[in-house]
Amino acid sequence: MKYKKLLVFVTVLFFLTVSVICFSTLFKVVDVSVQATVVSSSNEQVLEKTEACLQNYSGKNLVFVNEGELKNEIEGQSPYVKVEKVEKIYPNKIKVTVTERKEAYVVNYDNSFYVLDDEFYCVAKRTENVANVPNHRNILLNLNVADYSVDALQVNKTFTLNDEVSKSSLQSLTSVVLDKNDVISSITVKVKENAYYNRQITISMVEGVNFVLDKANENVTSKFNFAYSQYLLMPNKSYAVFTVSVSEQTGDYILS
């Protein structure tokens, strides 16, 4: 009986040892890969930094790799790195999809220029004006400092407006203006005096002409598209101010 118990103990110990060895070997990370979308709007080496970070996970047990912690570690390498997806592919592979955040806007505050991407995530703080750099133009956002949270105007934070309606209007406008940043100099957002529900967004073109989108909280993208179509037809695009509104008689957009 004594020898029988010992045999059982040794057998169990043997299988446990083999299981641990197999577990450690089978799930050891041996393959890490990165799928990256790089827009080259910065000098950040997004792909290289991500790959270097992933190499630290080579040889680790895949079971104990935490996707959230890995995401935070990779994004911590640079504010320009955005992790879209982290995949643990059993038995021994990690695949990460990253995108380089593309510079889009600039906010000037306290003699510093804060660079935002198209999701209003702050990727850089600079001392020089980077709003109108040839071949690398970012659109300047002119805002009343009371209309946004200064605390959120920091690298690695998402910038936001206090007024939800203005915020929504600007977010909608982003989808149609960024591919025209070679001709748009700045965007000014304000609440029209004595009209709480009327937000005005002024689009200032590089040549000097300005388009005021009246009631920008209503169909702001359509109003901008109308203004831009008129801009393309203008023989003289030097300084002038036009207001885009809706005709009460026809419902069509008009320029005045």
N, C-alpha and C positions, 0 to 999 in steps of 0.2 A: 504494500500500500504506500509505504514511504517513497519507494523508488517510482511508483506510478505517478504520485503527485509531483515529484521532481521532474519527471519526463514531461508532464503536462505543462509545468511552469517553463521549462526550457523551450518547449515547442511554441508556446504563446509568445515568449520573449523573442524567439527567432523570427516568427512571422511579423511581430511588431517592428523589429529592426529592419526587416526587408521592406515592410510597408513604408516606413519613414524614409528609407533610402530611395525607394521608387518614387514616393511623393515629392521628395526634394529634387530628384533628377528630372522627373517627368514634367513638372511645372516650372522648371528653371527658365527664365526668360533668355532666349537666345536670338530672338529676331525683333528688332524695333524699326519701325518705318514711319516716315513723315510725308503727308500729302499737303503741300503748301501752295497757297495762292499769294504771289508776291506782286505788289503794284509799284514797288520802287519809288515811293513818295518820300522815303527817308533814307538815311544812311545805315539804318539798322539792318543787321544780317539776320533776318527773321528765321530763315531755314537753318542756318548754321547754329544759331543759339538753341533752337528747338532740338536739333539732333544731338548737340552736346549735352543738353539736359537729359535726354532719353538714355544716353549711354550710361548714366548713373544707375539705371534700372536693369542693365544687362547683368544676368546672373542671379537676380532676385526671384523669389517665388511669386509667380503670377497671382496665386490665390490671395496673397496679402497686399497686392498693389491696390491702392485706393485711387479711383479715377478722379475724385474731387481734389484730392491733395496733389495729384500729378498735374491736373489742369492749372491749379493755383501756382505751382512751382514753375511751370512753363511760362505762364503769363507774367510771372514775376521777373523773367529775364529781360523784358522790354515792354513798355506800354503800347508799342505798336503790334504786339503779338496778341491775336485773339484766337483762342482754342474753340473750334467748332464742335469737335467730337473726340472723345477718348474711347478706344475699343480694346477690350481684353479678348484676344482670340486664343482660345485654349487649343493645345496645351501650353504654348510657350511664346506667344507673340503679342506685342503691343503696337497698335496703329493709332496715330494721332493726326487729325486734320486741323490745320491752322490757316489763318488768313492774316495778312498784313493789314492793319487798319490804315485807311487812306485819309490823308489830310484833306479837310474840306473847308473849315471855317477858322476865323481868328477873332478872338475877343480881346480888346485892349483894356487893361485895367491896371491902374497904379504903375504906369510906365513899363508894364510887362505885356507880352503878347502870348496869349494862351491858344494853342492850336488844338482844334477839335476835329474828330472824324465825322462821318455822315450819321453817326448815332449819337453825336454830341459828347463822345467820350474824349476826355482831355489827354492827348498823347505827348504834349511838349509845352514847356514854358520857355520863351525866348526874350531876349532884350532888344532884338532888332525887329522891325516891321516886316512880317513875312506874308502880308496880305496881297501884295502886288508884285511878286517876283516873276519875271518872265519865264515861261515854260514850266512854272511851278506855282501857279496862282491859287491862293486861298481867298475865299470871299470874306470880307470884313463884316462882322455883325455889330451894328450900332444899336446899343441897348441902354436904357436907363438903368443905372446901377441898382435902383430900388426895385427893379423888376426881376431880379434873379438872386440866387443865393451865392454870396461871395465864398462861403465855406466850401461849396462844391466846385469852385473854380480852382482845381488842383489837378496835377498830373495823376493819372490812374483813378480819376473819379468822373462820373457822368454829370455834365453841366445841365442845369435845368432852369426854366423860367418859373417864376412864382405863379403867374397867371396861366391857368390851364388852357384857356381858349387860344391865347397867343402861342403857347407851346405847341398845341395841336396844329395850328395854322402853319407854323414854321416847319414842323415835321412833315406836313403834307407837301409844302413847297420844296423841301429838300430833294424829293424824288425827280423834280423837273429842272432844277437850276444847276446842279453840280456838273453836268456835262456841258454847261455853258459858262464855266468859270473863266474862260478866256476873254469873255466880253462883259461879265458882271463884276463890278468893282466892290459893291457893298450892298447889304440889306439892312434896312432900318425898321425896327418894329416898335409901334407905340399904340397906346389907347387914345383915340381921338377925344379931345376935350368936350365935356358936356354930352358925351355919348358913350355910356359905359359898355354897351354891347358892340360898338364899332371899333374894331382893330384895323389899323392902317399899316400896310407893309410897303415901304418904298424900295424899289429896285433901282440902284444907280449903275448905269452902264459905264464902261471904261471911257467911251468917247465923250461922255458928259450928260447925255439925256437921262431923265429920271421918270420912272413910272410908279405912280401911287396907286396901289391896289386898295380901293375903298371897300369897306366891309370885308376885310380879308378873312374873317371867320366863316365866310360863305363862298364856297367854290373857288378857293384861292388858286388852285392849279389851273383851272379853266381860264381865270382872269389873267394869270401870268402868260399862259400860252397865247391868248389873244394879244396881249401887250407885245410879246416877242414877235409875233407874226407882223405886227404893225412896225415894229422896230426894223425888221429886215427890209421893209418897203421904203423906209425913210432915206431920201438922198442925202439929207444933212442930219447927222446924228450928234451934233454938238449940243451944248447945254440947252436944255428945255425941260419943262415939267409937265407931264400929262397924267391925268387921273383916269383910271379905268373903273367904270361903274356900269350899272345895268339900267337900260332904258325902261321907264315905267310904262311906256306905251307898247313897246314891242317885246320887251324882255331880252333884247339883244345886248351884247356888250358894246359900249361906246367909249371913245377916247375924247377927253375934253381938256 
